[in-house]
Amino acid sequence: MKKYIPVFICIMLAFILLCTTIRSSPSKPINSYPNLPAPIGGEKILITSAGQAAEGTILLKIAENLNLEADYRPRALATDLYDYASVVIVLGYSANGIAHTPRSFAEELTRTDQLVEEAEHMNLPVVLVDLSGEQRENDETEKLFVQIVPFADYYIGLKNVKHPDKLLTTLKKHHVPATLVTRLDDLSTPFNSAFR
């Protein structure tokens, strides 16, 4: 009987660890990846802005460093998609950026809506990128996010957001795979994986 005591103790420890692991697993899984397992888009890439924030130039520089063929057109219209195989939308409302365009925020919402609807009509993949995190987490950026996410095929954003649960719940609701990075330096790998 004494020779079965160590076996019994091992089985009990394994059972306790199993129960602990099951309880600590998240109840709301999200399709979060370090990068996509397979590319979803191709080149030539249109990088545009939703909200006219300046972060699109950063993403263009990342694309150039990755030798991706891309154009940055912050005010691109739905009629401009004919020359592209993928659309990347950089999310972020900037009051200053909107002031330097000939349109209001309502017109920016309309432009963005027409852009994503035309991308869907043309079967172009849409990658939604948020480089500003909590810095541009305002009502206008939220409206743009809610408008674009149903059309998005992939989301890349920063982890430092004020309401990560709300973000992840919305992405999960629309079945959008996501990669959340800690720093801008970590953005290259997931961005490259969307195209190669």
Contact map, one row per residue, 1 for C-alpha under 8 A:
1111100000000000000000000000000000000000000000000000000000000000000000000000000000000000000000000000000000000000000000000000000000000000000000000000000000000000000000000000000000000000000000000000
1111100000000000000000000000000000000000000000000000000000000000000000000000000000000000000000000000000000000000000000000000000000000000000000000000000000000000000000000000000000000000000000000000
1111111000000000000000000000000000000000000000000000000000000000000000000000000000000000000000000000000000000000000000000000000000000000000000000000000000000000000000000000000000000000000000000000
1111111100000000000000000000000000000000000000000000000000000000000000000000000000000000000000000000000000000000000000000000000000000000000000000000000000000000000000000000000000000000000000000000
1111111110000000000000000000000000000000000000000000000000000000000000000000000000000000000000000000000000000000000000000000000000000000000000000000000000000000000000000000000000000000000000000000
0011111111000000000000000000000000000000000000000000000000000000000000000000000000000000000000000000000000000000000000000000000000000000000000000000000000000000000000000000000000000000000000000000
0011111111100000000000000000000000000000000000000000000000000000000000000000000000000000000000000000000000000000000000000000000000000000000000000000000000000000000000000000000000000000000000000000
0001111111110000000000000000000000000000000000000000000000000000000000000000000000000000000000000000000000000000000000000000000000000000000000000000000000000000000000000000000000000000000000000000
0000111111111000000000000000000000000000000000000000000000000000000000000000000000000000000000000000000000000000000000000000000000000000000000000000000000000000000000000000000000000000000000000000
0000011111111100000000000000000000000000000000000000000000000000000000000000000000000000000000000000000000000000000000000000000000000000000000000000000000000000000000000000000000000000000000000000
0000001111111110000000000000000000000000000000000000000000000000000000000000000000000000000000000000000000000000000000000000000000000000000000000000000000000000000000000000000000000000000000000000
0000000111111111000000000000000000000000000000000000000000000000000000000000000000000000000000000000000000000000000000000000000000000000000000000000000000000000000000000000000000000000000000000000
0000000011111111100000000000000000000000000000000000000000000000000000000000000000000000000000000000000000000000000000000000000000000000000000000000000000000000000000000000000000000000000000000000
0000000001111111110000000000000000000000000000000000000000000000000000000000000000000000000000000000000000000000000000000000000000000000000000000000000000000000000000000000000000000000000000000000
0000000000111111111000000000000000000000000000000000000000000000000000000000000000000000000000000000000000000000000000000000000000000000000000000000000000000000000000000000000000000000000000000000
0000000000011111111100000000000000000000000000000000000000000000000000000000000000000000000000000000000000000000000000000000000000000000000000000000000000000000000000000000000000000000000000000000
0000000000001111111110000000000000000000000000000000000000000000000000000000000000000000000000000000000000000000000000000000000000000000000000000000000000000000000000000000000000000000000000000000
0000000000000111111111000000000000000000000000000000000000000000000000000000000000000000000000000000000000000000000000000000000000000000000000000000000000000000000000000000000000000000000000000000
0000000000000011111111100000000000000000000000000000000000000000000000000000000000000000000000000000000000000000000000000000000000000000000000000000000000000000000000000000000000000000000000000000
0000000000000001111111110000000000000000000000000000000000000000000000000000000000000000000000000000000000000000000000000000000000000000000000000000000000000000000000000000000000000000000000000000
0000000000000000111111111000000000000000000000000000000000000000000000000000000000000000000000000000000000000000000000000000000000000000000000000000000000000000000000000000000000000000000000000000
0000000000000000011111111000000000000000000000000000000000000000000000000000000000000000000000000000000000000000000000000000000000000000000000000000000000000000000000000000000000000000000000000000
0000000000000000001111111000000000000000000000000000000000000000000000000000000000000000000000000000000000000000000000000000000000000000000000000000000000000000000000000000000000000000000000000000
0000000000000000000111111100000000000000000000000000000000000000000000000000000000000000000000000000000000000000000000000000000000000000000000000000000000000000000000000000000000000000000000000000
0000000000000000000011111110000000000000000000000000000000000000000000000000000000000000000000000000000000000000000000000000000000000000000000000000000000000000000000000000000000000000000000000000
0000000000000000000000011111100000000000000000000000000000000000000000000000000000000000000000000000000000000000000000000000000000000000000000000000000000000000000000000000000000000000000000000000
0000000000000000000000001111100000000000000000000000000000000000000000000000000000000000000000000000000000000000000000000000000000000000000000000000000000000000000000000000000000000000000000000000
0000000000000000000000000111110000000000000000000000000000000000000000000000000000000000000000000000000000000000000000000000000000000000000000000000000000000000000000000000000000000000000000000000
0000000000000000000000000111111000000000000000000000000000000000000000000000000000000000000000000000000000000000000000000000000000000000000000000000000000000000000000000000000000000000000000000000
0000000000000000000000000001111100000000000000000000000000000000000000000000000000000000000000000000000000000000000000000000000000000000000000000000000000000000000000010011000011000000000000000000
0000000000000000000000000000111110000000000000000000000000000000000000000000000000000000000000000000000000000000000000000000000000000000000000000000000000000000000000000001001111000000000000000000
0000000000000000000000000000011111000000000000000000000000000000000000000000000000000000000000000000000000000000000000000000000000000000000000000000000000000000000000000000000011110000000000000000
0000000000000000000000000000001111110000000000000000000000000000000000000000000000000000000000000000000000000000000000000000000000000000000000000000000000000000000000000000000011100000000000000000
0000000000000000000000000000000111110000000000000000000000000000000000000000000000000000000000000000000000000000000000000000000000000000000000000000000000000000000000000000000000110000000001000000
0000000000000000000000000000000011111000000000000000000000000000000000000000000000000000000000000000000000000000000000000000000000000000000000000000000000000000000000000000000000100000000011101100
0000000000000000000000000000000011111110000000000000000000000000000000000000000000000000000000000000000000000000000000000000000000000000000000000000000000000000000000000000000000000000000001001100
0000000000000000000000000000000000111110000000000000000000000000000000000000000000000000000000000000000000000000000000000000000000000000000000000000000000000000000000000000000000000000000000001000
0000000000000000000000000000000000011111000000000000000000000000000000000000000000000000000000000000000000000000000000000000000000000000000000000000000000000000000000000000000000000000000000001101
0000000000000000000000000000000000011111110000000000000000000000000000000000000000000000000000000000000000000000000000000000000000000000000000000000000000000000000000000000000000000000000000001111
0000000000000000000000000000000000000111110000000000000000000000000000000000000000000000000000000000000000000000000000000000100000000000000000000000000010000000000000000000000000000000000000000110
0000000000000000000000000000000000000011111000000000000000000000000000000000000000001100000000000000000000000000000000000001100000000000000000000000000000000000000000000000000000000000000000000110
0000000000000000000000000000000000000011111110000000000000000000000000000000000000001100000000000000000000000000000000000000000000000000000000000000000000000000000000000000000000000000000000000011
0000000000000000000000000000000000000000111110000000000000000000000111000000000000011100000000000000000000000000000000000000000000000000000000000000000000000000000000000000000000000000000000000010
0000000000000000000000000000000000000000011111000000000000000000000111100000000000111100000000000000000000000000000000000000000000000000000000000000000000000000000000000000000000000000000000000000
0000000000000000000000000000000000000000011111100000000000000000000111100000000000011111000000000000000000000000000000000000000000000000000000000000000000000000000000000000000000000000000000000000
0000000000000000000000000000000000000000000111110000000000000000000001111000000010011111000000000000000000000000000000000000000000000000000000000000000000000000000000000000000000000000000000000000
0000000000000000000000000000000000000000000011111000000100110000000001111100000000000011110000000000000000000000000000000000000000000000000000000000000000000000000000000000000000000000000000000000
0000000000000000000000000000000000000000000001111100000100000000000000011111000000000011110000000000000000000000000000000000000000000000000000000000000000000000000000000000000000000000000000000000
0000000000000000000000000000000000000000000000111111100100000000000000001110000000000000111100000000000000000000000000000000000000000000000000000000000000000000000000000000000000000000000000000000
0000000000000000000000000000000000000000000000011111100000000000000000000100000000000000111110000000000000011001000000000000000000000000000000010000000000000000000000000000000000000000000000000000
0000000000000000000000000000000000000000000000001111100000000000000000000000000000000000001111001100000010010000000000000000000000000000000110010000000000000000000000000000000000000000000000000000
0000000000000000000000000000000000000000000000001111110000000000000000000110000000000000000111001100000000000000000000000000000000000000000000000000000000000000000000000000000000000000000000000000
0000000000000000000000000000000000000000000000001111111100000000000000000000000000000000011111001000000000000000000000000000000000000000000000000000000000000000000000000000000000000000000000000000
0000000000000000000000000000000000000000000000000001111111000000000000000000000000000000000001001000000000000000000000000000000000000000000000000000000000000000000000000000000000000000000000000000
0000000000000000000000000000000000000000000000000000111111100000000000000000000000000000010100000000000000000000000000000000000000110000000000000000000000000000000000000000000000000000000000000000
0000000000000000000000000000000000000000000000111000111111110000000000010100000000000000010000000000000000000000000000000000000000000000000000000000000000000000000000000000000000000000000000000000
0000000000000000000000000000000000000000000000000000011111111000000000010000000000000000000000000000000000000000000000000000000000000000000000000000000000000000000000000000000000000000000000000000
0000000000000000000000000000000000000000000000000000011111111100000000000000000000000000000000000000000000000000000000000000000000000000000000000000000000000000000000000000000000000000000000000000
0000000000000000000000000000000000000000000000100000001111111110000000000000000000000000000000000000000000000000000000000000000000000000000000000000000000000000000000000000000000000000000000000000
0000000000000000000000000000000000000000000000100000000111111111000001110000000000000000000000000000000000000000000000000000000000000000000000000000000000000000000000000000000000000000000000000000
0000000000000000000000000000000000000000000000000000000011111111100000000000000000000000000000000000000000000000000000000000000000000000000000000000000000000000000000000000000000000000000000000000
0000000000000000000000000000000000000000000000000000000001111111110000000000000000000000000000000000000000000000000000000000000000000000000000000000000000000000000000000000000000000000000100000000
0000000000000000000000000000000000000000000000000000000000111111111111000000000000000000000000000000000000000000000000000000000000000000000000000000000000000000000000000000000000000000000000010000
0000000000000000000000000000000000000000000000000000000000011111111111000000000000000000000000000000000000000000000000000000000000000000000000000000000000000000000000000000000000000000000000000000
0000000000000000000000000000000000000000000000000000000000001111111100000000000000000000000000000000000000000000000000000000000000000000000000000000000000000000000000000000000000000000000000000000
0000000000000000000000000000000000000000000000000000000000000111111100000000000000000000000000000000000000000000000000000000000000000000000000000000000000000000000000000000000000000000000100010000
0000000000000000000000000000000000000000000000000000000000000011111110000000000000000000000000000000000000000000000000000000000000000000000000000000000000000000000000000000000000000000000000000000
0000000000000000000000000000000000000000001110000000000000000011111111000000000000000000000000000000000000000000000000000000000000000000000000000000000000000000000000000000000000000000000000000000
0000000000000000000000000000000000000000001110000000000000000011001111100000000000000000000000000000000000000000000000000000000000000000000000000000000000000000000000000000000000000000000000000000
0000000000000000000000000000000000000000001111100000000000010011000111110000000000000000000000000000000000000000000000000000000000000000000000000000000000000000000000000000000000000000000000000000
0000000000000000000000000000000000000000000111100000000000010000000011111000000000000000000000000000000000000000000000000000000000000000000000000000000000000000000000000000000000000000000000000000
0000000000000000000000000000000000000000000001110000000110010000000001111100000000000000000000000000000000000000000000000000000000000000000000000000000000000000000000000000000000000000000000000000
0000000000000000000000000000000000000000000001111000000000000000000000111111000000000000000000000000000000000000000000000000000000000000000000000000000000000000000000000000000000000000000000000000
0000000000000000000000000000000000000000000000111101000100000000000000011111000000000000000000000000000000000000000000000000000000000000000000000000000000000000000000000000000000000000000000000000
0000000000000000000000000000000000000000000000011001000000000000000000001111100000000000000000000000000000000000000000000000000000000000000000000000000000000000000000000000000000000000000000000000
0000000000000000000000000000000000000000000000010000000000000000000000001111110100000000000000000000000000000000001000000000000000000000000000000000000000000000000000000000000000000000000000000000
0000000000000000000000000000000000000000000000000000000000000000000000000011111110000000000000000000000000000011011000000000000000000000000000000000000000000000000000000000000000000000000000000000
0000000000000000000000000000000000000000000000000000000000000000000000000001111110000000000000000000000000000010011101100000000000000000000000000000000000000000000000000000000000000000000000000000
0000000000000000000000000000000000000000000000000000000000000000000000000000111111000000000000000000000000000000000000000000000000000000000000000000000000000000000000000000000000000000000000000000
0000000000000000000000000000000000000000000000000000000000000000000000000001111111100000000000000000000000000000000000000000000000000000000000000000000000000000000000000000000000000000000000000000
0000000000000000000000000000000000000000000001000000000000000000000000000000111111110000000000000000000000000000000001100000000000000000000000000000000000000000000000000000000000000000000000000000
0000000000000000000000000000000000000000000000000000000000000000000000000000001111110000000000000000000000000000000000000000000000000000000000000000000000000000000000000000000000000000000000000000
0000000000000000000000000000000000000000000100000000000000000000000000000000000111111000000000000000000000000000000000000000000000000000000000000000000000000000000000000000000000000000000000000000
0000000000000000000000000000000000000000001111000000000000000000000000000000000011111110000000000000000000000000000000000000000000000000000000000000000000000000000000000000000000000000000000000000
0000000000000000000000000000000000000000111111000000000000000000000000000000000000111110000000000000000000000000000000000001100000000000000000000000000000000000000000000000000000000000000000000000
0000000000000000000000000000000000000000111111000000000000000000000000000000000000011111000000000000000000000000000000000001111000000000000000000000000000000000000000000000000000000000000000000000
0000000000000000000000000000000000000000000011110000000000000000000000000000000000011111100000000000000000000000000000100001111000000000000000000000000000000000000000000000000000000000000000000000
0000000000000000000000000000000000000000000011110000000000000000000000000000000000000111110000000000000000000000000000000000011110000000000000000000000000000000000000000000000000000000000000000000
0000000000000000000000000000000000000000000000111100000000000000000000000000000000000011111000000000000000000000000000000000011110000000000000000000000000000000000000000000000000000000000000000000
0000000000000000000000000000000000000000000000111100101100000000000000000000000000000001111100000000000000000000000000000000000111100000000000000000000000000000000000000000000000000000000000000000
0000000000000000000000000000000000000000000000001110100000000000000000000000000000000000111110000000000000000000000000000000000111100000000010011000000000000000000000000000000000000000000000000000
0000000000000000000000000000000000000000000000001111101000000000000000000000000000000000011111000000000000000000000000000000000001010001100010000000000000000000000000000000000000000000000000000000
0000000000000000000000000000000000000000000000000111100000000000000000000000000000000000001111101100000000000000000000000000000000000001010110000000000000000000000000000000000000000000000000000000
0000000000000000000000000000000000000000000000000011110000000000000000000000000000000000000111111100000000000000000000000000000000000001000000000000000000000000000000000000000000000000000000000000
0000000000000000000000000000000000000000000000000000000000000000000000000000000000000000000011111110000000000000000000000000000000000000000000000000000000000000000000000000000000000000000000000000
0000000000000000000000000000000000000000000000000000000000000000000000000000000000000000000001111111000000000000000000000000000000000000000000000000000000000000000000000000000000000000000000000000
0000000000000000000000000000000000000000000000000011110000000000000000000000000000000000000011111111100000000000000000000000000000000000000000000000000000000000000000000000000000000000000000000000
0000000000000000000000000000000000000000000000000011000000000000000000000000000000000000000011111111111110000000000000000000000000000000000000000000000000000000000000000000000000000000000000000000
0000000000000000000000000000000000000000000000000000000000000000000000000000000000000000000000111111111100000000000000000000000000000000000000000000000000000000000000000000000000000000000000000000
0000000000000000000000000000000000000000000000000000000000000000000000000000000000000000000000011111110000000000000000000000000000000000000000000000000000000000000000000000000000000000000000000000
0000000000000000000000000000000000000000000000000000000000000000000000000000000000000000000000001111111100000000000000000000000000000000000000000000000000000000000000000000000000000000000000000000
0000000000000000000000000000000000000000000000000000000000000000000000000000000000000000000000000111111100000000000000000000000000000000000000000000000000000000000000000000000000000000000000000000
0000000000000000000000000000000000000000000000000000000000000000000000000000000000000000000000000110111111110000000000000000000000000000000000000000000000000000000000000000000000000000000000000000
0000000000000000000000000000000000000000000000000000000000000000000000000000000000000000000000000110111111110000000000000000000000000000000000000000000000000000000000000000000000000000000000000000
0000000000000000000000000000000000000000000000000010000000000000000000000000000000000000000000000100001111111000000000000000000000000000000000000000000000000000000000000000000000000000000000000000
0000000000000000000000000000000000000000000000000000000000000000000000000000000000000000000000000000001111111100000000000000000000000000000000000000000000000000000000000000000000000000000000000000
0000000000000000000000000000000000000000000000000000000000000000000000000000000000000000000000000000001111111110000000000000000000000000000000000000000000000000000000000000000000000000000000000000
0000000000000000000000000000000000000000000000000110000000000000000000000000000000000000000000000000001111111111000000000000000000000000000000000000000000000000000000000000000000000000000000000000
0000000000000000000000000000000000000000000000000100000000000000000000000000000000000000000000000000000011111111100000000000000000000000000000010000000000000000000000000000000000000000000000000000
0000000000000000000000000000000000000000000000000000000000000000000000000000000000000000000000000000000001111111110000000000000000000000000000000000000000000000000000000000000000000000000000000000
0000000000000000000000000000000000000000000000000000000000000000000000000000110000000000000000000000000000111111111000000000000000000000000000000000000000000000000000000000000000000000000000000000
0000000000000000000000000000000000000000000000000100000000000000000000000000100000000000000000000000000000011111111100000000000000000000000000010001000000000000000000000000000000000000000000000000
0000000000000000000000000000000000000000000000000000000000000000000000000000000000000000000000000000000000001111111110000000000000000000000000000011000000000000000000000000000000000000000000000000
0000000000000000000000000000000000000000000000000000000000000000000000000000110000000000000000000000000000000111111111000000000000000000000000000000000000000000000000000000000000000000000000000000
0000000000000000000000000000000000000000000000000000000000000000000000000001110000000000000000000000000000000011111111100000000000000000000000000000000000000000000000000000000000000000000000000000
0000000000000000000000000000000000000000000000000000000000000000000000000000010000000000000000000000000000000001111111110000010000000000000000000001001000000000000000000000000000000000000000000000
0000000000000000000000000000000000000000000000000000000000000000000000000000000000000000000000000000000000000000111111111000000000000000000000000000001000000000000000000000000000000000000000000000
0000000000000000000000000000000000000000000000000000000000000000000000000000010010000000000000000000000000000000011111111100000000000000000000000000000000000000000000000000000000000000000000000000
0000000000000000000000000000000000000000000000000000000000000000000000000000010010000010000000000000000000000000001111111111110000000000000000000000000000000000000000000000000000000000000000000000
0000000000000000000000000000000000000000000000000000000000000000000000000000000000000000000000000000000000000000000111111111100000000000000000000000001000000000000000000000000000000000000000000000
0000000000000000000000000000000000000000000000000000000000000000000000000000000000000000000000000000000000000000000011111111000000000000000000000000000000000000000000000000000000000000000000000000
0000000000000000000000000000000000000000000000000000000000000000000000000000000000000000000000000000000000000000000001111111000000000000000000000000000000000000000000000000000000000000000000000000
0000000000000000000000000000000000000000000000000000000000000000000000000000000000000000000000000000000000000000000000111111100000000000000000000000000000000000000000000000000000000000000000000000
0000000000000000000000000000000000000000100000000000000000000000000000000000000000001110000000000000000000000000000000111111110000000000000000000000000000000000000000000000000000000000000000000000
0000000000000000000000000000000000000001100000000000000000000000000000000000000000001110000000000000000000000000000000110011111000000000000000000000000110000000000000000000000000000000000000000000
0000000000000000000000000000000000000000000000000000000000000000000000000000000000000111100000000000000000000000000100100001111100000000000000000000001111000000000000000000000000000000000000000000
0000000000000000000000000000000000000000000000000000000000000000000000000000000000000111100000000000000000000000000000000000111110000000000000000000000111110000000000000000000000000000000000000000
0000000000000000000000000000000000000000000000000000000000000000000000000000000000000001111000000000000000000000000000000000011111000000000000000001100111110000000000000000000000000000000000000000
0000000000000000000000000000000000000000000000000000000000000000000000000000000000000001111000000000000000000000000000000000001111100000000000000000000000111000000000000000000000000000000000000000
0000000000000000000000000000000000000000000000000000000000000000000000000000000000000000011100000000000000000000000000000000000111111000000000000000000000011100000000000000000000000000000000000000
0000000000000000000000000000000000000000000000000000001000000000000000000000000000000000011000000000000000000000000000000000000011111000000000000000000000001100000000000000000000000001000000000000
0000000000000000000000000000000000000000000000000000001000000000000000000000000000000000000100000000000000000000000000000000000001111111000000000000000000000100000000000000000000000000000000000000
0000000000000000000000000000000000000000000000000000000000000000000000000000000000000000000000000000000000000000000000000000000001111111100000000000000000001111100000000000000000000000000000000000
0000000000000000000000000000000000000000000000000000000000000000000000000000000000000000000000000000000000000000000000000000000000011111100000000000000000000001110000000000000000000000000000000000
0000000000000000000000000000000000000000000000000000000000000000000000000000000000000000000000000000000000000000000000000000000000011111100000000000000000000000000000000000000000000000000000000000
0000000000000000000000000000000000000000000000000000000000000000000000000000000000000000000111000000000000000000000000000000000000011111110010000000000000000000000000000000000000000000000000000000
0000000000000000000000000000000000000000000000000000000000000000000000000000000000000000000100000000000000000000000000000000000000001111111011000000000000000000110000000000000000000000000000000000
0000000000000000000000000000000000000000000000000000000000000000000000000000000000000000000010000000000000000000000000000000000000000001111111000000000000000000000000000000000000000000000000000000
0000000000000000000000000000000000000000000000000000000000000000000000000000000000000000000000000000000000000000000000000000000000000000111111100000000000000000000000000000000000000000000000000000
0000000000000000000000000000000000000000000000000010000000000000000000000000000000000000000010000000000000000000000000000000000000000000011111110000000000000000000000000000000000000000000000000000
0000000000000000000000000000000000000000000000000010000000000000000000000000000000000000001110000000000000000000000000000000000000000001111111111000000000000000000000000000000000000000000000000000
0000000000000000000000000000000000000000000000000000000000000000000000000000000000000000000000000000000000000000000000000000000000000000111111111100000000000000000000000000000000000000000000000000
0000000000000000000000000000000000000000000000000000000000000000000000000000000000000000000000000000000000000000000000000000000000000000001111111110000000000000000000000000000000000000000000000000
0000000000000000000000000000000000000000000000000110000000000000000000000000000000000000001000000000000000001001000000000000000000000000000111111111000000000000000000000000000000000000000000000000
0000000000000000000000000000000000000000000000000000000000000000000000000000000000000000001000000000000000000000000000000000000000000000000011111111100000000000000000000000000000000000000000000000
0000000000000000000000000000000000000000000000000000000000000000000000000000000000000000000000000000000000000000000000000000000000000000000001111111110000000000000000000100000000000000000000000000
0000000000000000000000000000000000000000000000000000000000000000000000000000000000000000000000000000000000000000100000000000000000000000000000111111110000000000000000000000000000000000000000000000
0000000000000000000000000000000000000000000000000000000000000000000000000000000000000000000000000000000000000001100100000000000100000000000000011111111100000000000000000000000000000000000000000000
0000000000000000000000000000000000000000000000000000000000000000000000000000000000000000000000000000000000000000000000000000000100000000000000001111111100000000000000000110010100000000000000000000
0000000000000000000000000000000000000000000000000000000000000000000000000000000000000000000000000000000000000000000000000000000000000000000000000111111100000000000000000000010000000000000000000000
0000000000000000000000000000000000000000000000000000000000000000000000000000000000000000000000000000000000000000000110010000010000000000000000000001111110000000000000000000000000000000000000000000
0000000000000000000000000000000000000000000000000000000000000000000000000000000000000000000000000000000000000000000000000000111100000000000000000001111111100000000000000000000100000000000000000000
0000000000000000000000000000000000000001000000000000000000000000000000000000000000000000000000000000000000000000000000000000111100000000000000000000001111100000000000000000000110000000000000000000
0000000000000000000000000000000000000000000000000000000000000000000000000000000000000000000000000000000000000000000000000000011100000000000000000000000111110000000000000000000111000000000000000100
0000000000000000000000000000000000000000000000000000000000000000000000000000000000000000000000000000000000000000000000000000001110000000000000000000000111111000000000000000000111100000000000000000
0000000000000000000000000000000000000000000000000000000000000000000000000000000000000000000000000000000000000000000000000000001111000000000000000000000001111100000000000000000001111000001001100000
0000000000000000000000000000000000000000000000000000000000000000000000000000000000000000000000000000000000000000000000000000000011101000000000000000000000111110000000000000000001111000000000000000
0000000000000000000000000000000000000000000000000000000000000000000000000000000000000000000000000000000000000000000000000000000001111000000000000000000000011111100000000000000000011111000000000000
0000000000000000000000000000000000000000000000000000000000000000000000000000000000000000000000000000000000000000000000000000000000001000000000000000000000001111100100000000000000011100000000000000
0000000000000000000000000000000000000000000000000000000000000000000000000000000000000000000000000000000000000000000000000000000000001100000000000000000000000111110000000000000000000100000000000000
0000000000000000000000000000000000000000000000000000000000000000000000000000000000000000000000000000000000000000000000000000000000001100100000000000000000000111111100000000000000000000000000000000
0000000000000000000000000000000000000000000000000000000000000000000000000000000000000000000000000000000000000000000000000000000000000100100000000000000000000001111100000000000000000000000000000000
0000000000000000000000000000000000000000000000000000000000000000000000000000000000000000000000000000000000000000000000000000000000000000000000000000000000000000111111100000000000000000000000000000
0000000000000000000000000000000000000000000000000000000000000000000000000000000000000000000000000000000000000000000000000000000000000000000000000000000000000010111111110000000000000000000000000000
0000000000000000000000000000000000000000000000000000000000000000000000000000000000000000000000000000000000000000000000000000000000000000000000000000000000000000001111111000000000000000000000000000
0000000000000000000000000000000000000000000000000000000000000000000000000000000000000000000000000000000000000000000000000000000000000000000000000000000000000000001111111100000000000000000000000000
0000000000000000000000000000000000000000000000000000000000000000000000000000000000000000000000000000000000000000000000000000000000000000000000000000000000000000001111111110000000000000000000000000
0000000000000000000000000000010000000000000000000000000000000000000000000000000000000000000000000000000000000000000000000000000000000000000000000000000000000000000111111111000000000000000000000000
0000000000000000000000000000000000000000000000000000000000000000000000000000000000000000000000000000000000000000000000000000000000000000000000000000000000000000000011111111100000000000000000000000
0000000000000000000000000000000000000000000000000000000000000000000000000000000000000000000000000000000000000000000000000000000000000000000000000100100000000000000001111111110000000000000000000000
0000000000000000000000000000010000000000000000000000000000000000000000000000000000000000000000000000000000000000000000000000000000000000000000000000100000000000000000111111111111000000000000000000
0000000000000000000000000000011000000000000000000000000000000000000000000000000000000000000000000000000000000000000000000000000000000000000000000000000000000000000000011111111110000000000000000000
0000000000000000000000000000000000000000000000000000000000000000000000000000000000000000000000000000000000000000000000000000000000000000000000000000000000000000000000001111111100000000000000000000
0000000000000000000000000000000000000000000000000000000000000000000000000000000000000000000000000000000000000000000000000000000000000000000000000000110000000000000000000111111100000000000000000000
0000000000000000000000000000001000000000000000000000000000000000000000000000000000000000000000000000000000000000000000000000000000000000000000000000000000000000000000000011111110000000000000000000
0000000000000000000000000000001000000000000000000000000000000000000000000000000000000000000000000000000000000000000000000000000000000000000000000000100111100000000000000011111111000000000000000000
0000000000000000000000000000011110000000000000000000000000000000000000000000000000000000000000000000000000000000000000000000000000000000000000000000000011100000000000000011001111100000000000000000
0000000000000000000000000000011110000000000000000000000000000000000000000000000000000000000000000000000000000000000000000000000000000000000000000000000001111000000000000010000111110000000000000000
0000000000000000000000000000000111100000000000000000000000000000000000000000000000000000000000000000000000000000000000000000000000000000000000000000000000111000000000000000000011111000000001000000
0000000000000000000000000000000101000000000000000000000000000000000000000000000000000000000000000000000000000000000000000000000000000000000000000000000000011110000000000000000001111100000000000000
0000000000000000000000000000000000000000000000000000000000000000000000000000000000000000000000000000000000000000000000000000000000000000000000000000000000011110000000000000000000111111011000000000
0000000000000000000000000000000000000000000000000000000000000000000000000000000000000000000000000000000000000000000000000000000000000000000000000000000000000111000000000000000000011111010000000000
0000000000000000000000000000000000000000000000000000000000000000000000000000000000000000000000000000000000000000000000000000000000000000000000000000000000000100000000000000000000001111111000000000
0000000000000000000000000000000000000000000000000000000000000000000000000000000000000000000000000000000000000000000000000000000000100000000000000000000000000100000000000000000000001111111000000000
0000000000000000000000000000000000000000000000000000000000000000000000000000000000000000000000000000000000000000000000000000000000000000000000000000000000000000000000000000000000000011111100000000
0000000000000000000000000000000000000000000000000000000000000000000000000000000000000000000000000000000000000000000000000000000000000000000000000000000000000000000000000000000000001111111111000000
0000000000000000000000000000000000000000000000000000000000000000000000000000000000000000000000000000000000000000000000000000000000000000000000000000000000010000000000000000000000001011111111100000
0000000000000000000000000000000000000000000000000000000000000100010000000000000000000000000000000000000000000000000000000000000000000000000000000000000000000000000000000000000000000000111111110000
0000000000000000000000000000000000100000000000000000000000000000000000000000000000000000000000000000000000000000000000000000000000000000000000000000000000000000000000000000000000000000011111111000
0000000000000000000000000000000001110000000000000000000000000000000000000000000000000000000000000000000000000000000000000000000000000000000000000000000000010000000000000000000000100000011111111100
0000000000000000000000000000000000100000000000000000000000000000000000000000000000000000000000000000000000000000000000000000000000000000000000000000000000010000000000000000000000000000001111111110
0000000000000000000000000000000000000000000000000000000000000010010000000000000000000000000000000000000000000000000000000000000000000000000000000000000000000000000000000000000000000000000111111111
0000000000000000000000000000000000111110000000000000000000000000000000000000000000000000000000000000000000000000000000000000000000000000000000000000000000000000000000000000000000000000000011111111
0000000000000000000000000000000000110111100000000000000000000000000000000000000000000000000000000000000000000000000000000000000000000000000000000000000001000000000000000000000000000000000001111111
0000000000000000000000000000000000000011111000000000000000000000000000000000000000000000000000000000000000000000000000000000000000000000000000000000000000000000000000000000000000000000000000111111
0000000000000000000000000000000000000110010000000000000000000000000000000000000000000000000000000000000000000000000000000000000000000000000000000000000000000000000000000000000000000000000000011111
